[in-house]
Amino acid sequence: MEQRKAKIKVKGPRINRLRRKLLVASAFAVLLFGALIVNLYYVSIVNGKRYAQMAQRQWDSTMSLRAERGKILDRNSNTLAESYTTYQVCVNPQAITEDADRERIANILSTLLDVNYDTIISKMTKVNPRDGKFYQQVKIKDQVDSAIIQQLATFQENRAISYYADVKRNYPEGNLFGQLLGFTNIDGDGQSGTELSFNSYLSGTDGKQYNETDRDGNPIIGGESNYEAPIAGNTVYLTVDTGIQGFLESALEEAATVNLAKFAYGVVMDPNTSEILAIGSYPTVDPNNPPRSDAATLLELSRQRMVTETYEPGSVFKVITLSAALDSGAVNDGTTFNCKGSLSVLGQKIKCWKTAGHGSETLAKAVQNSCNPAFMSMALKMGTDTFYKYIYAFGFNDTTHSRLGGETKGTVTHRKYIRDTDLARIGFGQSISCTGLQMANAVCAAINGGTLHQPYYVDKIVTPEGEEVTADGKGNLLHNGETQVLEENIISESTSALVRRYLTGVVDGGSGKNAAIPGYSVGGKTGTSQKYDEEGNVSSTLLVASFVGFAPASDPQYLCMIIVDEPQVPVVYGSTVAAPYVQQVLSKVLAYYSVPMDRSENAVTVPDVRGLTVDQAVEALKKAGLDTTYMETEHAAAVQRQSPAPGTQVVKGSNVILYTAWTTFQAEDTEIEMVKVPKLEGKNRMDAMDALRKAGLVMDYDRANSSGTVIFIQYPEGTELPAGTAVRVEFSGPTAD
């Protein structure tokens, strides 16, 4: 018995050790299970959404399908802006496992896409800080042409390289309509001009392509898929005409070049509706290649200066003073004035531009002479309240509501602060500011019977299904292609007829005779005003010259206004700096639309007097029946430039402005660069333009007839001309298929 008890005592400690092991194992199991529960909680609850998204990305593929941006067309359905398909090329770094493959693919992409090899390698090997792995996909290049994609496809790197359809914007007319059309960013959203103002209508809606995929990214047969088709943007039809825009922009370029001006800008309108047929500014911008790297230059070139720049209109504003004075009864056909060269108002002597005075003059003669004291007298006789009623009715101190980007409204001092000296100056266009479009639109009202319209440049907006859009997303009506009246009966029909008659006299026998067009009655008004310098003082050298003209004056159908900002020539008048270019535009517009002539006059062709001395040029022009304007001190100098250009048809007795090397403000020791006319015959428009540009010359051509190849050049090949000279070129027209 004692021996058995001893054996039992020996087994006791072993059982206790086993129990302890079981307890430890159980505790460890409980801890392990607890950790598993906690981890499961974090995986499924805390991070569940993120892991589900990661898994979803491995299980499916969603591709964005870019919507095609709508077209912009002119009034004749010529394409001004369109989109075409390009591609975005991406690399999938996680699908590439070998360094050798990575280097080979980087070499392929670098060669075909013209992207730096090191840049590609850097993108392919960049590590995601979240998980320490390569990114699933990185973009290499946007807007790659389909031809390049076809070459990439031959390498069969489908897992390593992906490409997605994208859309690129194209402007077939180049820098024509540069400011009006604007441009888009790389994502296809409008950044300026019409592209920005009507971005919501042009954009369209992107679509989607969804597929379930296997681990290699290939669609699973029978797997879930979904396709949402992209919806193309609307087409925007503008009221502008490509041909007329060409006439205007050519004239603006010539006006700025000949007069060494900072800017030249203008508009062509239907004065009866304020429909805009052309609008632009020089220098301009090519929306196909805007200078994005230079923000300041891009902003400067993109300005539609007819609505963004304000200025003192000067004598052009006399059209408004005349209209108001006639309509209010302050003056009539029998009114006379006596200009002594100045007028004293509240003890302040305000000068006429002709300091010697115009003497006794009728109302018609005062308008022809653009006599400042006469217009001061009209303003003072009307008084502030009456004159201001007309000023506001003609649309000043408000925008024109044209929807052109960046439009401002100028400044009209409140009537309670106006003294007689201020009122007198407003009468001849000082102490008041406006935009060019405001001024042009007010003149439209003065000559169309007294109705102020809202200028517009959009004819209609059409959906891809062909339906016209009549309201925006907020329910506001879109008055597409319809003139909107802002103010009616500003002046009477009879007053408007008198205004037309007086302004016709300005062109027939006054300061606007350089705007005369053979076979047509033309009305218009010149304007010259001073600018302010950086200190806010009136500058004697910084000037703005302008001219507004309309034709036929008996029944106005077209109005053109051109403003030349800071011309750097000694003779700065609206009659010499701006009027010839309005004449150039209107004469081409009348012929372009086959408007019947309303006069019979002898037309004169302007001879080419460049290279002659001023004395010789004056004699040659006199024989042709033309007058001249030039600096008296330059009679022995050689003529470098002339306006109107050689070959222009003008009315007998018209003025030709002569410019010599002495009128360019060049330093005495500066040589005039002479360049040679390159070979142009047989070239198309773009090649001819490039050849002339490389030679340092400018191409002058009819934009309405610029297809085919060059058949006429103004100067023979090899002719030496001053750099910057415009060379007239004509084309053969369409060729048979």
ZIDA-V33147 format. One record per residue. OMEGA is omega in degrees with one decimal (NA if undefined). Layout:
# ZIDA-V33147
omega->(OMEGA | OMEGA)
This chain:
# ZIDA-V33147
omega->(179.4 | 178.8 | 179.7 | 178.9 | 178.8 | 179.1 | 179.9 | 177.9 | 178.8 | -177.4 | -176.9 | -179.2 | -179.7 | 179.9 | 179.4 | 179.1 | 179.8 | 179.3 | -179.6 | 179.0 | 179.4 | 178.7 | 178.7 | -179.9 | 179.7 | 179.5 | 179.1 | 179.3 | 178.7 | 178.5 | 179.8 | -179.7 | 178.0 | 178.6 | 179.1 | 179.0 | 179.7 | -179.7 | 178.3 | 178.8 | -179.6 | -179.3 | -172.8 | -175.1 | -175.1 | -176.9 | -175.0 | -176.9 | -178.6 | -179.9 | 178.8 | 178.3 | 178.5 | 179.0 | -178.6 | 179.8 | 178.4 | -175.3 | -176.7 | 179.5 | 177.6 | -178.1 | 176.3 | 179.9 | -173.8 | 177.3 | 178.0 | 179.7 | -177.8 | 179.0 | 168.8 | -176.6 | 174.6 | -174.7 | 179.5 | 179.3 | 171.8 | -176.6 | 177.3 | 177.7 | -179.6 | 179.6 | 173.6 | -171.9 | 169.0 | -176.0 | 172.6 | -178.2 | -179.8 | 174.9 | 179.3 | -172.6 | -177.8 | 179.2 | -179.3 | -174.0 | -175.6 | 177.6 | -179.2 | 177.5 | -179.1 | 179.6 | -179.8 | -179.4 | 178.0 | 177.7 | 179.7 | -177.3 | 180.0 | -178.3 | -174.3 | -175.5 | -177.9 | 176.6 | -177.6 | -177.9 | -178.1 | 177.8 | -179.9 | 179.2 | 179.9 | 179.6 | -177.2 | -175.4 | 178.0 | -174.7 | 175.7 | -176.4 | -178.6 | -176.4 | 178.4 | -179.7 | 174.7 | 175.9 | -178.9 | -179.3 | 176.9 | -179.3 | 178.8 | -178.4 | 175.7 | 170.8 | 177.3 | -178.1 | -177.2 | 179.3 | 178.0 | 179.0 | 178.3 | 177.4 | 178.3 | -177.6 | -178.7 | 179.3 | 174.3 | 176.8 | -172.0 | -180.0 | -174.7 | -175.2 | 176.1 | 174.8 | -175.3 | -179.7 | 179.0 | -178.1 | 178.2 | -179.1 | -179.4 | 179.1 | -172.7 | -177.1 | 177.7 | -175.7 | 173.5 | -175.3 | -174.9 | -177.9 | -176.1 | -178.7 | -173.8 | -178.1 | 179.9 | 174.0 | -175.0 | 177.5 | 176.9 | 178.0 | -178.4 | -179.8 | 179.1 | 175.3 | 179.6 | 179.1 | 179.1 | -176.1 | -177.5 | -177.6 | -177.1 | 179.4 | -176.1 | -166.9 | -173.1 | -179.1 | -179.6 | 175.9 | -179.6 | 172.4 | -178.0 | 176.2 | 167.0 | -174.5 | 173.7 | -175.2 | 179.9 | 178.6 | 179.5 | 179.2 | 178.3 | 178.4 | -178.2 | 178.9 | -178.5 | 177.1 | -179.7 | -178.3 | 174.2 | -175.9 | 175.2 | 178.6 | -177.3 | 178.2 | 179.4 | 174.9 | 179.8 | 176.9 | 179.2 | 178.1 | -175.6 | -179.3 | -176.9 | 179.5 | -178.7 | 176.6 | 177.2 | 177.7 | -176.5 | -176.0 | 175.6 | 179.3 | 179.4 | 179.1 | 179.7 | 179.6 | -179.9 | -176.9 | -177.6 | -176.4 | 178.8 | -174.2 | 177.1 | 178.3 | 168.2 | -179.3 | -175.7 | -177.7 | 170.3 | -174.9 | 166.1 | -174.3 | -178.7 | -177.8 | -173.1 | 173.1 | -178.0 | 180.0 | 177.2 | 177.3 | -178.6 | -179.3 | 176.1 | 0.0 | -178.6 | -177.1 | 175.4 | -177.7 | 174.9 | -176.1 | -179.8 | -178.7 | -174.6 | -177.6 | 179.9 | -173.5 | -177.6 | 178.9 | 179.9 | 179.1 | -178.9 | -177.8 | -175.3 | -177.4 | 170.4 | -165.5 | 176.8 | 179.2 | -177.5 | -175.7 | 173.6 | -178.5 | 171.7 | -171.0 | -179.5 | -169.8 | 176.0 | 180.0 | 178.8 | 174.2 | -179.5 | 178.2 | 178.9 | -178.8 | -178.2 | -178.2 | 178.1 | -175.2 | -178.9 | -178.8 | 179.3 | 176.1 | 174.2 | -177.0 | -176.3 | -178.5 | 176.4 | -179.9 | 175.2 | -176.8 | 177.7 | 179.7 | 177.6 | 176.7 | 178.9 | 179.6 | -176.9 | 178.0 | -179.8 | -179.5 | 179.3 | -170.2 | 167.2 | 178.4 | 175.4 | -171.4 | 177.7 | 178.9 | 179.1 | -179.0 | 180.0 | -177.6 | 174.2 | 177.3 | 180.0 | -179.0 | 178.5 | 177.8 | 178.0 | -178.1 | -174.9 | -173.5 | -177.7 | 179.6 | 178.4 | -178.5 | 172.3 | 179.6 | 178.4 | -178.5 | -178.4 | 179.8 | 176.8 | -175.5 | -173.8 | -174.9 | -178.7 | -177.9 | -178.8 | 176.9 | 179.5 | -179.2 | 179.1 | -179.2 | 178.7 | 171.4 | 178.8 | -174.4 | 174.3 | 174.6 | 178.0 | -179.0 | -175.4 | -174.6 | 172.9 | -173.0 | 174.5 | -175.9 | 175.2 | -172.0 | -179.7 | -175.1 | 171.2 | -179.3 | -178.4 | -173.7 | -177.3 | 178.6 | -173.2 | 170.9 | -178.9 | 178.5 | 178.0 | -178.4 | 179.3 | -179.9 | 176.9 | -179.3 | 177.3 | 167.3 | 172.8 | 178.7 | 174.3 | 179.5 | -178.9 | 172.2 | 177.5 | -178.4 | 175.1 | -177.6 | 180.0 | -178.5 | 177.4 | 177.5 | 175.4 | -179.1 | -178.3 | -175.1 | -176.7 | -179.0 | 174.1 | -179.8 | 177.4 | -179.6 | 173.6 | 178.2 | 179.4 | -178.2 | 175.7 | -178.6 | 178.9 | 175.5 | -172.9 | 179.1 | 176.4 | 178.8 | 177.7 | -179.9 | -178.8 | 178.0 | -176.5 | 179.6 | 178.1 | -176.7 | -179.9 | 178.4 | 178.6 | -179.0 | 173.7 | -178.2 | -176.4 | 174.7 | 179.7 | 177.6 | 179.1 | -178.1 | 176.8 | -179.1 | 179.6 | 173.2 | 176.3 | 171.2 | -178.4 | 176.6 | -178.3 | 176.8 | 179.6 | 178.6 | 176.9 | 179.0 | 178.8 | -178.2 | -180.0 | -178.9 | 173.1 | 177.2 | 177.6 | -179.2 | -177.9 | -174.5 | -177.2 | -173.5 | -177.1 | -173.7 | 177.2 | 178.4 | -178.2 | -179.3 | -180.0 | 175.8 | -177.2 | 169.1 | -177.6 | 173.5 | 179.0 | 179.3 | 178.0 | 175.3 | 173.9 | -179.1 | 179.5 | 176.2 | 177.6 | 179.1 | -175.4 | 179.3 | 179.9 | 179.6 | 178.0 | -178.3 | 177.4 | -177.6 | 179.7 | -173.6 | 172.7 | 178.5 | -177.4 | 173.6 | 173.0 | -178.5 | 179.2 | -177.9 | -18.8 | -175.1 | 179.7 | 179.1 | -170.9 | 177.3 | -178.5 | 176.1 | 177.6 | 174.3 | 177.4 | -180.0 | 179.7 | -172.4 | 178.3 | 173.3 | -177.4 | 173.7 | -175.1 | -178.2 | -177.2 | 172.1 | 175.0 | -178.2 | -177.7 | -173.9 | -174.6 | -174.3 | -178.9 | -176.8 | 170.6 | 176.4 | -179.7 | -178.2 | -175.9 | 179.6 | 178.7 | 179.4 | -179.8 | 177.7 | -178.2 | -179.7 | 176.4 | 178.0 | -178.6 | 177.6 | 177.2 | 177.1 | 174.2 | -178.3 | 177.4 | 176.2 | 179.2 | 175.8 | -178.3 | 178.7 | 177.5 | -178.4 | 178.5 | -177.2 | 175.7 | 170.6 | 179.8 | 179.1 | 179.6 | -179.1 | 179.1 | 179.9 | -179.6 | -179.7 | 178.0 | 178.1 | 179.2 | 179.6 | -176.6 | 174.9 | -178.9 | 171.4 | -179.1 | 177.3 | -175.8 | -176.6 | -172.8 | -171.8 | -178.9 | -177.4 | 179.5 | 178.4 | 178.0 | -178.2 | 177.6 | 178.5 | 4.7 | -178.4 | 176.7 | 178.7 | 179.7 | 175.5 | 179.4 | 176.7 | 178.2 | -177.5 | 178.3 | -175.8 | 173.5 | -179.2 | -178.2 | 178.0 | 177.3 | 177.7 | -177.4 | -177.4 | -179.1 | -179.8 | 175.9 | 174.6 | -175.4 | -176.6 | 179.4 | 179.1 | 176.4 | -178.4 | 177.2 | -179.5 | -176.9 | 176.9 | -179.2 | 175.9 | -176.2 | -173.5 | 178.1 | -179.8 | 173.5 | -173.3 | -175.0 | -179.8 | 179.0 | 179.9 | 179.0 | -179.0 | 179.1 | 179.8 | 178.6 | -179.9 | -178.8 | -179.0 | -178.1 | 179.7 | 175.1 | -176.3 | 178.8 | -175.9 | 178.6 | 179.5 | -174.3 | 177.2 | -177.6 | -176.8 | -177.5 | 177.5 | 179.5 | 174.6 | -175.4 | -178.4 | 178.3 | 177.1 | 179.2 | 178.5 | 178.5 | -179.4 | 174.3 | 178.5 | -179.9 | 179.8 | 176.1 | -179.7 | -179.6 | -179.1 | 177.1 | -174.1 | -175.1 | -177.1 | -177.0 | 176.7 | -179.0 | 179.0 | NA)
